[in-house]
Amino acid sequence: MMDLPIDHGHLEHLLPASWKTSITAWLAEDTPSFDVGGFVVGSDLRTATLWGKSSGILAGVPFFNEVFTQCGCTVEWHAREGSHVETHGGKKALATVTGPAHGLLEGERVALNILARCSGVATMSRRLLVNLRSAGYKGILAGTRKTTPGFRLVEKYGMLVGGADTHRMDLSTMTMLKDNHVWSRGSITQAVKAAKAAGGFSLKVEVEVQSEEEADEAIRAGADVIMLDNFTGEGVKVAARSLRERWKGEREFLLEVSGGLTEDNAESYICNDIDILSTSSIHQGVRHIDFSLKISVEKGQGPEVAS
């Protein structure tokens, strides 16, 4: 059994107070002026079905709900967020949305786009996590900050639903000192000291390193997390074991591996001397999960519409 964040409570409770304003902005982007289609259908009460049309992890329920709340509709779910939806090449009814016809169509595309993207991220996160656990890795799988501007909250939420760690949410969450920081400051030691002085005791400092020698300098300077960047799978195992043995009993630190990790090669990096495997492959360029929303047509009202 895997210990997933979604098993500990409602992930919606993690969302900041400001998140609903993003939904308002996305709806405004999609309908900046007159909605002639909405005029055509009017405000008669209608019911629509959300169909899952490809298999994957369902994620993004709070965002979907809020879209339709702002459009004057209600949503009743028939599937649990975080569950695996299996369509077997067909389709599966996942939710019922009720409201004025113009509201259903106003929210349709925005809601589906969010759900498709968020579920795609969750699905890839879960798949890679399952593969790593099956191969014996006990550490953390994390996403990165290589997210879509304006859409980070949804993508990070998808990672959590899938079971991955969100890593740092933004530049303020943790100080990560990469090559540009080190070159600009002069050395790893000077960069870590400056970060510690400004960030204080509550902000972790991570340092990206290219060799064991750089890792030693970062550990000696007091870095909390050492990122072995762009090492080979075998190189990771050798370096991690060496660093653990050399600093045993002297310094506490976490080891992270990043750089080029994908679903195809991540297992070659598995080593339980490594605490964190981080990758952008669980959220960059992932396949979306296919959904559609179709209004139910009662007999005598009009032609049946295929979903």
Secondary structure, DSSP 8 states (H G I E B T S, - for coil): ----GGGGS-GGGGS-TTHHHHHHHHHHHH-SS--HHHHHHTT-EEEEEEEE-S-EE---HHHHHHHHHHTT-EEEESS-TT-EE--TTS-EEEEEEEEEHHHHHHHHHHHHHHHHHHHHHHHHHHHHHHHHHHTT--SEEE--S---TT-HHHHHHHHHHHT-B---SSTTTSEEE-HHHHHHHSSHHHHHHHHHHHH-TTS-EEEEESSHHHHHHHHHHT-SEEEEES--HHHHHHHHHHHHHHHTTT---EEEEESS--TTTGGGG--TT--EEE-STTTSS-----EEEEE---TTTS-----
